[in-house]
Amino acid sequence: MILNISPSFLDEAAEIYSISWRDSHKDVCSSAFLSEHTPSYMKRKIEREIESGWEYYISLSPFPSGIVSVKGNEISTLYVLPEMERKGIGGELLSFAEDKAGSPCYLWCRKENTKAMTFYLNRGYIIEEEKVINAAMTEVKLIKFQSPREEKNSSTSIL
């Protein structure tokens, strides 16, 4: 079951975000920087993003274990607790977010996060753009069209 986080699930969403974000960034961020991303820090971040128009959702199956956010056609903040990965939760959250976002939808992912990149590429996303953040990090914009016709009619340049 996927629900809007609303105030009822904000603490659980912040906990998932904190644990999963730190796990996914441990190879590129210092331990001091990682330790700043506590549940209370992530809760404030979620609250600010909701105020700016992002919609946050939480997977409750089998318990609060993953989150995703959507704003317009952009999908963001797809995180699943490390111990719950490879159980279909991420795919379910992504499909849900794609339905909310419409087509074409897009997201940003760290190029060095090969696990996430493989996840998105296997689900029909294609690389549209790359942004070098620093020597250790490049962000990639991935886009997904619901039909081949949309892709042909797109004016975007695909790398």
Phi, psi and chi 1 to 4 in degrees:
 res  aa     phi    psi   chi1   chi2   chi3   chi4
   1 MET       -  132.0  174.9 -172.0  -54.9      -
   2 ILE  -116.8  127.5  -62.0  173.3      -      -
   3 LEU  -130.3  156.8  -62.9  174.7      -      -
   4 ASN   -61.7  139.0 -172.4  -70.1      -      -
   5 ILE   -66.9  -30.8   66.6  158.8      -      -
   6 SER    39.7  176.4   70.3      -      -      -
   7 PRO   -60.8  -24.1  -24.8   33.6      -      -
   8 SER   -62.3  -34.7  -51.0      -      -      -
   9 PHE  -116.4   13.7  -63.2  105.6      -      -
  10 LEU   -61.9  -43.8 -174.8   55.3      -      -
  11 ASP   -64.2  -42.1  -70.7  -27.0      -      -
  12 GLU   -64.7  -41.7  -68.7   89.3  -18.2      -
  13 ALA   -62.9  -42.0      -      -      -      -
  14 ALA   -64.4  -38.2      -      -      -      -
  15 GLU   -64.4  -46.5 -179.4   79.1   16.5      -
  16 ILE   -60.1  -47.5  -67.7  164.5      -      -
  17 TYR   -58.8  -47.6 -162.7  179.0      -      -
  18 SER   -61.0  -52.9  174.1      -      -      -
  19 ILE   -61.7  -48.4  -68.1  167.4      -      -
  20 SER   -71.5  -39.4  -57.8      -      -      -
  21 TRP   -62.7  -47.1 -172.3   92.9      -      -
  22 ARG   -60.9  -40.1  -75.2 -176.9  -80.2  155.2
  23 ASP   -64.5  -42.3 -176.7   67.4      -      -
  24 SER   -77.7  -15.3   71.1      -      -      -
  25 HIS  -110.7    4.6  -72.8   75.8      -      -
  26 LYS   -63.2  -22.6   64.4 -175.4  176.3 -140.1
  27 ASP   -85.5  -11.2   58.2  -26.0      -      -
  28 VAL  -125.4   -5.6  -67.4      -      -      -
  29 CYS  -120.5  149.9  -62.1      -      -      -
  30 SER   -69.4  157.9   69.5      -      -      -
  31 SER   -64.3  -32.6   57.2      -      -      -
  32 ALA   -65.0  -43.3      -      -      -      -
  33 PHE   -66.9  -41.8 -173.7   68.4      -      -
  34 LEU   -60.2  -41.5  -69.2  171.7      -      -
  35 SER   -67.4  -18.4   67.9      -      -      -
  36 GLU   -72.0  -21.0  -67.2  173.2    8.9      -
  37 HIS   -88.6   62.5  -69.6   75.8      -      -
  38 THR   -78.2  166.5   62.7      -      -      -
  39 PRO   -56.4  -38.3  -30.1   38.1      -      -
  40 SER   -68.4  -36.6   60.5      -      -      -
  41 TYR   -63.0  -46.0  175.1   89.3      -      -
  42 MET   -68.8  -31.8  -64.7  -48.7 -137.8      -
  43 LYS   -63.2  -44.7 -178.7  177.3 -179.7  178.7
  44 ARG   -63.7  -38.7  -70.7 -171.7  -56.6  -85.0
  45 LYS   -62.7  -46.5 -176.8  173.7  177.2   13.2
  46 ILE   -60.5  -45.5  -69.0  169.9      -      -
  47 GLU   -59.9  -43.4  -71.1  170.3  -30.0      -
  48 ARG   -63.5  -41.9  -76.1 -169.8  -51.1  -88.4
  49 GLU   -68.5  -37.1  -70.4 -178.6   -5.7      -
  50 ILE   -62.4  -41.3  -71.2  171.3      -      -
  51 GLU   -62.0  -28.8  -73.6  175.5   12.2      -
  52 SER   -92.4    9.5   72.2      -      -      -
  53 GLY   108.3   -4.3      -      -      -      -
  54 TRP   -74.0  142.6  -75.5   93.1      -      -
  55 GLU  -107.5  128.0  -63.6  176.7   22.2      -
  56 TYR  -108.3  140.2  -90.1   79.1      -      -
  57 TYR  -130.6  152.9  -59.4   93.4      -      -
  58 ILE  -130.0  139.1 -172.2  166.6      -      -
  59 SER   -88.8  127.7  172.1      -      -      -
  60 LEU  -105.5    9.2  -59.7  176.9      -      -
  61 SER  -107.2  118.3  -59.0      -      -      -
  62 PRO   -85.3  -10.2   30.6  -33.7      -      -
  63 PHE  -155.3  172.3   53.6   84.4      -      -
  64 PRO   -55.5  109.6  -26.3   35.7      -      -
  65 SER  -137.7   -7.1   52.3      -      -      -
  66 GLY  -159.6  155.8      -      -      -      -
  67 ILE  -136.9  160.7   61.3  168.6      -      -
  68 VAL  -155.5  153.5   67.7      -      -      -
  69 SER  -129.8  154.4   63.2      -      -      -
  70 VAL  -140.5  138.3  178.2      -      -      -
  71 LYS  -145.3  113.1 -177.5  177.7 -177.2 -177.7
  72 GLY    61.8 -127.8      -      -      -      -
  73 ASN   -93.0    4.1  -70.4   80.3      -      -
  74 GLU   -97.5  136.2 -175.0  173.6    0.8      -
  75 ILE  -109.2  139.4  -62.2  169.9      -      -
  76 SER  -149.4  173.7 -173.6      -      -      -
  77 THR    52.2   44.7  -38.4      -      -      -
  78 LEU   -88.8  106.3  176.4   56.4      -      -
  79 TYR  -135.3  137.7  -72.5   99.4      -      -
  80 VAL  -126.3  139.1  174.5      -      -      -
  81 LEU   -52.1  134.9  -69.4  172.4      -      -
  82 PRO   -51.3  -40.0  -25.7   33.4      -      -
  83 GLU   -72.9  -10.7   68.0  -88.9   16.2      -
  84 MET  -106.4    3.5  -63.8  -55.5  -68.5      -
  85 GLU   -66.1  154.3  -69.5  177.1   -6.5      -
  86 ARG    66.5   30.0  -55.7 -165.9   59.0   80.4
  87 LYS  -121.9   10.3  -62.9 -176.2 -174.4  -50.5
  88 GLY    91.2   -4.1      -      -      -      -
  89 ILE   -68.6  -45.3  -64.0  164.5      -      -
  90 GLY   -61.4  -43.4      -      -      -      -
  91 GLY   -63.4  -39.8      -      -      -      -
  92 GLU   -65.9  -43.7 -177.1 -179.1   27.6      -
  93 LEU   -63.7  -41.4  -78.0  165.3      -      -
  94 LEU   -64.6  -45.7 -176.8   59.3      -      -
  95 SER   -59.9  -42.9  -67.0      -      -      -
  96 PHE   -60.0  -47.7  178.9   88.4      -      -
  97 ALA   -64.6  -38.7      -      -      -      -
  98 GLU   -61.2  -41.6  -70.5  168.7   -9.5      -
  99 ASP   -62.2  -40.5  -71.7  -16.2      -      -
 100 LYS   -68.6  -40.1  -68.4  -75.8 -177.2 -172.6
 101 ALA   -77.0  -30.3      -      -      -      -
 102 GLY    83.0 -167.8      -      -      -      -
 103 SER  -130.5  139.2 -177.7      -      -      -
 104 PRO   -77.0  150.1   28.8  -32.9      -      -
 105 CYS  -111.2  160.1   57.9      -      -      -
 106 TYR  -147.1  166.0   69.1   96.6      -      -
 107 LEU  -155.9  166.0   53.5   86.6      -      -
 108 TRP  -113.0  142.9  -71.3   88.9      -      -
 109 CYS  -144.5  145.0 -178.2      -      -      -
 110 ARG   -67.1  126.9  -82.6 -169.9  -44.9  107.4
 111 LYS   -60.7  -33.6 -174.2  176.2 -175.1  178.6
 112 GLU   -73.3  -14.4  -60.1   77.7   18.5      -
 113 ASN   -83.9   77.3 -172.5  -17.1      -      -
 114 THR   -61.7  -31.7   55.2      -      -      -
 115 LYS   -62.2  -48.6 -176.5  169.5   52.3  172.1
 116 ALA   -68.8  -42.2      -      -      -      -
 117 MET   -58.7  -44.9  -73.2  -67.8  -65.0      -
 118 THR   -61.8  -43.0  -60.5      -      -      -
 119 PHE   -54.7  -50.7  174.0   78.0      -      -
 120 TYR   -70.9  -43.2  -65.2  124.3      -      -
 121 LEU   -62.9  -36.7  -66.5  171.5      -      -
 122 ASN   -69.5  -14.2  -75.0  -19.4      -      -
 123 ARG  -105.9   19.2  -76.9  162.5  177.3   77.2
 124 GLY    94.1    4.8      -      -      -      -
 125 TYR   -78.9  148.8  -75.8   80.5      -      -
 126 ILE  -126.5  151.7   54.7  175.7      -      -
 127 ILE   -75.8  127.6  -63.7  171.7      -      -
 128 GLU  -108.7  -33.6 -176.7 -177.8   51.7      -
 129 GLU  -156.9  152.3  178.4 -177.1  -21.5      -
 130 GLU  -128.2  142.1  -69.8 -171.8   17.6      -
 131 LYS  -130.1  119.1 -109.1 -169.4  -34.2 -167.4
 132 VAL   -79.5  120.6  175.3      -      -      -
 133 ILE   -88.0  -49.1  -54.2  -58.1      -      -
 134 ASN  -159.7 -174.7   58.1   42.6      -      -
 135 ALA   -59.7  -26.3      -      -      -      -
 136 ALA  -100.8   -6.0      -      -      -      -
 137 MET  -143.6  129.6 -167.9 -178.7  -34.4      -
 138 THR  -126.3  132.4  -60.0      -      -      -
 139 GLU   -99.2  141.1  -75.2 -166.4  -16.2      -
 140 VAL  -119.5  131.4  176.7      -      -      -
 141 LYS   -90.0  122.5 -178.0  179.3 -177.9 -179.2
 142 LEU  -110.9  138.8  -62.2  159.6      -      -
 143 ILE  -128.3  148.3 -169.9  166.9      -      -
 144 LYS  -133.6  127.5 -177.9  176.5 -178.2 -180.0
 145 PHE  -100.1  141.2  -62.4   91.0      -      -
 146 GLN   -75.8  -24.1  -62.6  -59.1  -27.5      -
 147 SER  -140.3  152.1   70.7      -      -      -
 148 PRO   -59.6  -30.6  -21.9   30.3      -      -
 149 ARG   -62.2  -41.3 -178.7  178.5 -161.5  161.5
 150 GLU   -59.7  -42.8  -78.8 -177.6  -66.6      -
 151 GLU   -62.3  -44.0 -174.5  173.7  -12.0      -
 152 LYS   -64.9  -33.1  -72.1  179.4 -174.4  170.9
 153 ASN   -86.1   -4.9  -67.4  -26.4      -      -
 154 SER   -73.7  143.8  171.7      -      -      -
 155 SER   -94.7    4.8   62.0      -      -      -
 156 THR   -77.9  153.9   58.7      -      -      -
 157 SER   -97.3  128.5   63.9      -      -      -
 158 ILE   -98.8  127.5  -52.0  -59.2      -      -
 159 LEU   -69.9      -  -61.5  177.5      -      -
